[in-house]
């Protein structure tokens, strides 16, 4: 017998919750903030608002669906099922945090604070949560597939991300490698790392780099299957070059790195603690992942 749909509410602890976990009591947390010129009232107000939104969204879910909740820090230990519908309540970045743990499950992004969150990925209001869920279950909600970027080590270990991957030294210092593009192009480089971004990630790290290099018009659009890559601070020397510092990876193609440092790392979407390690001589293939985010859009 097939399981009924399950709605998994994904959220992130508020700053107030994190302060209490660190300082144990309200008084100590209040003193900590006050000593740094901040008021706990603002922090508590945002916490209360988030709790209220989570409660209202959960309460509005229909009785015929199962429900579960998972906090961001627990995502790497949570088992999502194929029947799950993911409802992310929080900032846009929370969608990126959960995306790499999914395999085709639809994601509804709920924006609890439009005054603070742009809403690029969390585009629905809390009051619309139940209606959007109903439309999705009836097959009437538009679902947009978003490309994810994947990196595969030569031993088969890999990592994926929704916005971007960083490849380089863990401390963002000098990284040595040979970069190979599709075709005959290859170059030995020493740089502060490589960023490979998606169309979704074109509002983040990629935009910052592209803006400085007057390349904003080359960024892929959110639904695009193309990727964009940048080499940061390539250093020309007798042994290394700096002519290949930017490019697009079209769908179906890839770039390859051969490591020439003791250790490099790959991490996605700014989560440095969740990384893939690379040692001397290992190869890394970077391309669009076969897995995509299925985002419910307005």
C-alpha positions in Angstrom: 0.0 0.0 0.0 1.4 3.4 -1.0 2.2 5.8 1.7 0.2 9.1 2.0 2.0 12.3 1.3 4.2 13.7 4.0 4.9 17.4 4.4 8.4 18.0 5.9 8.7 21.5 7.4 12.3 22.6 7.2 13.4 25.6 9.3 16.4 27.1 10.9 16.8 28.0 14.6 16.3 31.6 15.3 19.2 33.8 16.6 17.4 33.9 19.9 17.3 30.1 20.2 21.0 30.0 19.3 21.7 32.6 22.0 19.9 30.6 24.6 21.7 27.5 23.6 25.0 29.3 24.1 24.3 31.4 27.2 21.7 29.2 29.0 19.4 32.0 30.2 17.5 35.0 28.9 19.4 37.3 31.3 22.8 36.2 30.2 21.8 36.4 26.5 20.4 39.9 27.1 23.6 41.0 28.9 25.7 39.6 26.1 23.9 41.6 23.4 23.6 44.7 25.5 27.4 44.7 26.1 27.8 44.8 22.4 25.4 47.6 21.8 22.4 45.5 20.7 19.0 45.0 22.1 17.5 41.5 22.7 14.0 42.9 22.0 14.6 42.9 18.2 16.0 39.4 18.3 13.1 38.1 20.5 10.6 39.7 18.2 12.0 37.9 15.2 12.0 34.7 17.1 8.4 35.1 18.2 7.4 35.9 14.6 9.1 32.9 13.2 7.5 30.6 15.8 4.1 32.1 14.9 4.6 31.5 11.2 5.8 27.9 11.7 2.8 27.2 13.9 0.3 28.8 11.5 1.8 26.9 8.5 1.8 23.6 10.3 -1.8 24.2 11.6 -3.1 25.0 8.1 -1.9 21.6 6.7 -4.8 19.3 5.8 -5.6 16.3 8.0 -4.9 13.8 5.3 -1.2 14.4 5.1 1.5 13.3 7.5 3.8 15.9 8.8 7.4 16.2 10.1 9.8 18.9 11.0 13.6 19.1 10.6 16.0 21.8 11.7 18.8 22.8 9.3 21.5 21.3 11.5 19.8 17.9 11.2 19.5 17.8 7.5 22.5 15.6 6.9 21.0 12.9 9.2 17.4 13.1 8.0 16.0 10.5 5.7 13.6 12.0 3.1 11.1 9.7 1.5 10.1 9.7 -2.2 6.5 10.7 -1.2 7.7 13.8 0.7 6.7 17.4 -0.1 9.3 19.8 1.3 8.1 23.0 2.8 11.0 25.4 3.6 10.1 28.2 6.0 12.9 30.7 6.1 15.5 32.5 4.0 16.4 31.6 0.4 19.6 30.0 1.6 17.7 27.4 3.5 16.4 26.0 0.1 20.0 25.6 -1.0 20.9 23.9 2.3 18.2 21.2 1.8 18.4 20.8 -2.0 21.4 18.5 -2.0 19.7 16.0 0.2 16.7 15.6 -2.1 16.1 13.5 -5.1 13.1 14.9 -7.0 10.9 15.8 -4.1 9.1 19.1 -4.8 10.0 22.1 -2.6 7.6 24.9 -1.6 9.5 28.0 -0.2 7.6 30.0 2.4 9.0 33.5 3.2 8.3 34.4 6.8 9.8 37.9 6.6 9.6 39.6 3.1 11.1 42.8 4.5 14.4 40.9 5.2 14.4 38.0 2.7 14.5 38.7 -1.1 12.3 35.6 -1.7 14.0 34.3 -4.9 13.5 30.7 -3.7 11.0 31.2 -0.9 8.4 33.0 -3.0 5.2 32.1 -1.2 3.5 33.8 1.7 2.7 31.9 4.9 -1.0 32.5 4.3 -0.7 30.7 0.9 1.0 27.6 2.2 -2.0 25.3 2.4 -3.4 26.5 -1.0 -0.1 26.0 -2.8 0.1 22.5 -1.2 -3.4 21.7 -2.5 -2.6 23.0 -6.0 0.6 20.9 -6.0 -1.2 17.7 -5.0 -3.8 18.3 -7.7 -1.0 18.8 -10.3 -2.0 22.4 -10.8 1.0 24.2 -9.3 3.9 25.2 -11.6 7.1 23.4 -10.8 10.4 24.8 -12.2 13.5 22.6 -12.4 16.7 24.2 -11.2 20.1 23.0 -12.3 22.5 21.8 -9.6 26.3 21.7 -10.0 28.1 18.4 -9.2 31.8 17.5 -8.7 33.0 13.9 -9.0 36.3 12.7 -7.7 38.1 10.0 -9.7 37.3 7.4 -7.0 33.6 8.0 -7.5 33.0 10.2 -4.5 31.0 13.4 -5.2 29.3 16.5 -3.9 26.5 18.7 -5.4 25.2 22.2 -4.7 22.4 24.4 -5.8 24.2 27.7 -6.0 27.9 27.1 -6.4 30.9 25.0 -5.6 34.3 26.2 -4.3 37.3 24.2 -5.3 40.6 25.2 -3.6 42.6 25.4 -0.5 40.6 25.1 2.7 42.1 28.3 4.0 41.5 30.1 0.7 45.3 30.3 0.1 47.3 29.2 -2.9 45.9 26.2 -4.8 47.9 24.4 -7.5 46.2 22.3 -10.1 45.9 21.7 -13.9 42.6 23.0 -15.3 41.3 21.2 -18.5 38.4 22.6 -20.5 36.4 20.6 -23.1 38.7 20.1 -26.0 42.5 20.5 -26.0 42.7 23.5 -23.7 44.7 23.0 -20.5 46.6 25.2 -18.1 48.6 24.8 -14.9 47.5 27.4 -12.4 48.2 28.7 -9.0 45.2 30.6 -7.6 43.0 31.2 -4.6 40.4 28.7 -6.0 37.7 28.2 -8.5 34.0 29.0 -8.2 31.6 27.1 -10.4 28.0 28.5 -10.3 24.5 27.7 -11.5 21.8 29.9 -12.9 20.2 29.9 -9.4 23.5 30.9 -7.9 23.8 33.8 -10.3 22.3 36.0 -7.5 25.1 35.1 -5.1 28.9 34.5 -5.2 29.0 34.4 -9.0 27.3 37.8 -9.2 30.0 39.4 -7.0 32.8 38.1 -9.2 31.0 38.8 -12.5 30.3 42.4 -11.4 34.0 43.0 -10.7 34.9 41.6 -14.1 32.1 43.3 -16.1 30.7 39.9 -16.9 27.2 40.2 -15.5 25.7 39.7 -19.0 27.3 36.2 -19.2 25.7 34.8 -16.1 23.2 32.0 -16.8 19.5 32.6 -16.0 17.9 30.5 -13.1 16.4 27.8 -15.3 19.5 27.4 -17.5 21.4 24.1 -17.6 24.6 25.9 -18.3 27.2 26.6 -15.5 29.7 29.4 -15.2 33.2 29.2 -13.7 35.7 31.7 -12.4 39.3 31.3 -11.3 40.1 33.7 -8.4 43.4 35.6 -8.4 45.3 33.4 -10.9 49.0 33.9 -10.4 51.3 33.9 -13.5 54.8 32.5 -12.9 57.4 30.4 -14.8 55.5 27.3 -13.8 51.8 28.6 -13.9 49.6 30.7 -16.2 46.6 32.9 -15.9 44.9 33.0 -19.3 42.0 30.7 -18.5 40.0 32.5 -15.7 36.4 32.4 -16.8 34.1 30.4 -18.9 30.7 28.7 -19.4 30.1 24.9 -19.1 27.3 24.1 -21.6 24.9 21.3 -20.7 26.5 17.9 -21.3 30.1 19.2 -21.0 32.5 19.4 -18.0 35.8 20.9 -16.8 38.5 18.8 -15.1 41.1 19.6 -12.4 44.1 17.5 -11.6 45.4 18.4 -8.1 49.0 19.5 -7.6 48.7 20.6 -3.9 48.9 18.4 -0.8 45.2 18.9 -0.2 42.4 20.9 -1.7 38.7 20.8 -0.8 35.4 21.1 -2.6 32.3 22.5 -0.7 29.0 23.8 -1.8 26.8 26.7 -1.1 29.1 28.1 1.5 28.9 25.1 3.9 32.7 24.7 4.5 32.3 21.9 7.1 30.7 19.6 4.5 33.5 19.1 2.0 35.1 16.6 -0.3 38.9 16.4 0.1 41.3 16.1 -2.8 44.9 15.0 -2.5 47.9 15.3 -4.9 47.3 13.7 -8.3 43.5 13.2 -7.9 41.2 14.3 -10.7 37.9 16.2 -10.3 35.2 16.4 -12.9 32.7 19.3 -12.6 29.5 19.5 -14.6 25.7 19.9 -14.2 24.3 17.3 -11.9 21.7 14.8 -13.1 19.8 15.7 -10.0 17.7 18.9 -10.1 15.8 21.0 -7.6 12.0 20.9 -8.3 10.9 24.3 -7.0 7.2 25.2 -6.8 6.9 28.7 -8.2 4.0 31.2 -8.1 
